[in-house]
Amino acid sequence: MSDPFACAGDVRLKPGREASVVRRHPWVYRGALAGPVPGSMGPVRVVAAGGRPLGIGLPGGSGRSLALRMLAFGEEPWDAATLRGRLLAAARLRERLGLEADAFRLVHAEGDDLPGLVIDRYSTTAVCQVFERAWEPFLPLISDVLGGDLGLAGVLVRSGDTTGEAPAALRGSVPDGEVVVREEPLRFPVDLVRGQKTGFFLDQRENRRRVATVARGARLLNLFSYSGGFAVAALVGGAERALNVDASEAALALARRAYELNALPVRDADFVVGDAFRVARALVAAEERFDFVVVDPPAFVKRKSDIGAGLRGYKDINLHAIQLVRSGGLLLTCSCSALVDELQFGRVLADAAADARRRLSVLERRGAGPDHPVSVQCPESTHLKAWLCTVN
Ligand SMILES: C[S@@+](CC[C@H](N)C(=O)[O-])C[C@H]1O[C@@H](n2cnc3c(N)ncnc32)[C@H](O)[C@@H]1O
C-alpha cells in the first residue's frame, strides 16, 4: 500500500498570497494558487512565490473555492507520529474538560489542527466524518489510534454529506439498533446509521444544560426538535410541558424514545410532525403563548449564494417565535450557519422583534461547547450561535 503521508508535489502561491498561511490560517483558496494542485488526493508541499516553504496542505474539493487545508505549517512534519499525536492530544483535552457525558466531539477539524476531519464519540463507538475525500487514505491509521490507544470498540465512517449514505465500519460492526448515551443526568437514544449529523447534535449539550436551569414550571415550544434534546432537558429541569415540532417522523420517534429513557410521560399531542414555519404560524393565529420557545433550525445558509434567502428564513421563524413568547418569557434562538456571523444574526433578530412589536433582549450569547474548539486564526469556522433572550 502506498504511503498516505508522501507528498504528491509542490503547489506555489501567487506573489503576496502567503500572509494568511504564515499566520497559520488553515485554508488556501484556489485564487491564491499560481498553478494546479498536483496528484489526486495526496498531501502537497505549499511554497510561497519566492520558494519559501509554507507547510503541507491536503487537497480540498468539497468547497468550490477551497483548494487546500493546511496540515502542517513551515517545516513542521506531517507523518504518522504527528497524526497520532494530534488525535491523542484531542482526546486528552476532552478528558480534562470534565464534560460529564459519554458522547462528545473528540476531534473538531480545524479547531484540533485536523482540518476537514470530525470525530464524534458515542460511548464506545467513534464516528468519523470526512469533509475531504483526501482524508480517506488516513482512516486506517486513525482507526488504529481510536481502537488501539483509546480502546474504542467500534469505529465508523460517514461521508461529510450525511444525506442517506450508510456509515461503514472500520473497526467492530455497524450497530443495528440505537446506542444510548448519557449527558448527565440525561439519557438519549442515538441512531448512528440513519441519524442526522453523526447521530446527535453534540454541539448543543451545554445549551441543553442551560435550558434545564431556567425552565422550571415553563410551557416550552421546541421548534426543530430533532430527538427532543431541549424538551427532555427542560422537563427533567422541572418544565411543566413541552411541545416538539420537527419535519422528520424519524426524529420524533427518537424524541419519544428519549422521553421513555428519561422516565417522562409520552403524550401524542406533544410530538408534531410538520413544517415548523407552518406550525408556528398556526399557533400564532390561535393566539397560543409559551413561557419558553426554542428555535434550532437546520443551516439555512450553506453557501454564500444562500445568504439572502437564508436570512429571510431566520427572520421569518424568529418573528413567529417572538410572537409566541409570553411577555417576560424566554427565547433560545440558534443558527448553525457558519456563513451567518453574530452581527448578521443580531440584525435579523432586531428586524424580527421590530416586526413583532416586541422588546427582545439578549441575556447570553452562547455557542457550541468546549469540545468544539475554534482556532483564532479561523473564526470563519465558528458555526453555532445560540442566544438566550427575554421577550417583552
Ligand atoms: C439543527 S437540527 C435540531 C437539533 C435539536 N434542536 C437538538 O438539539 O437535537 C434541525 C432539525 O430541523 C428539522 N427540520 C428541517 N427543516 C424543518 C422544517 N421546515 N420544519 C420542521 N423541522 C425541520 C430537521 O429534521 C432537524 O431535526
The ligand as an SDF file (V2000), in Angstrom:
LIG
                    3D

 27 29  0  0  0  0  0  0  0  0999 V2000
  -30.2900   21.6300   13.9840 C   0  0  0  0  0  0  0  0  0  0  0  0
  -31.4120   20.3160   13.9990 S   0  0  0  0  0  0  0  0  0  0  0  0
  -32.1700   20.4640   15.5620 C   0  0  0  0  0  0  0  0  0  0  0  0
  -31.3750   19.8520   16.6990 C   0  0  0  0  0  0  0  0  0  0  0  0
  -32.0920   19.7640   18.0010 C   0  0  0  0  0  0  0  0  0  0  0  0
  -32.5100   21.0600   18.4620 N   0  0  0  0  0  0  0  0  0  0  0  0
  -31.2240   19.0840   19.0530 C   0  0  0  0  0  0  0  0  0  0  0  0
  -30.7680   19.7540   19.9850 O   0  0  0  0  0  0  0  0  0  0  0  0
  -31.0070   17.8780   18.9350 O   0  0  0  0  0  0  0  0  0  0  0  0
  -32.6230   20.8280   12.8660 C   0  0  0  0  0  0  0  0  0  0  0  0
  -33.8670   19.9550   12.7970 C   0  0  0  0  0  0  0  0  0  0  0  0
  -34.7990   20.6290   11.9560 O   0  0  0  0  0  0  0  0  0  0  0  0
  -35.5600   19.6630   11.2700 C   0  0  0  0  0  0  0  0  0  0  0  0
  -36.1740   20.3940   10.1260 N   0  0  0  0  0  0  0  0  0  0  0  0
  -35.6240   20.7840    8.9610 C   0  0  0  0  0  0  0  0  0  0  0  0
  -36.4900   21.5530    8.2480 N   0  0  0  0  0  0  0  0  0  0  0  0
  -37.6160   21.6470    9.0080 C   0  0  0  0  0  0  0  0  0  0  0  0
  -38.8570   22.3220    8.8430 C   0  0  0  0  0  0  0  0  0  0  0  0
  -39.1150   23.0660    7.7640 N   0  0  0  0  0  0  0  0  0  0  0  0
  -39.7690   22.2000    9.8300 N   0  0  0  0  0  0  0  0  0  0  0  0
  -39.5350   21.4580   10.9270 C   0  0  0  0  0  0  0  0  0  0  0  0
  -38.3660   20.8080   11.1330 N   0  0  0  0  0  0  0  0  0  0  0  0
  -37.4250   20.9020   10.1890 C   0  0  0  0  0  0  0  0  0  0  0  0
  -34.6060   18.5730   10.9450 C   0  0  0  0  0  0  0  0  0  0  0  0
  -35.3150   17.3480   10.7690 O   0  0  0  0  0  0  0  0  0  0  0  0
  -33.7200   18.5820   12.2130 C   0  0  0  0  0  0  0  0  0  0  0  0
  -34.1990   17.6350   13.1240 O   0  0  0  0  0  0  0  0  0  0  0  0
  1  2  1  0
  2  3  1  0
  2 10  1  0
  3  4  1  0
  4  5  1  0
  5  6  1  0
  5  7  1  0
  7  8  2  0
  7  9  1  0
 10 11  1  0
 11 12  1  0
 11 26  1  0
 12 13  1  0
 13 14  1  0
 13 24  1  0
 14 15  1  0
 14 23  1  0
 15 16  2  0
 16 17  1  0
 17 18  1  0
 17 23  2  0
 18 19  1  0
 18 20  2  0
 20 21  1  0
 21 22  2  0
 22 23  1  0
 24 25  1  0
 24 26  1  0
 26 27  1  0
M  CHG  2   2   1   9  -1
M  END
$$$$
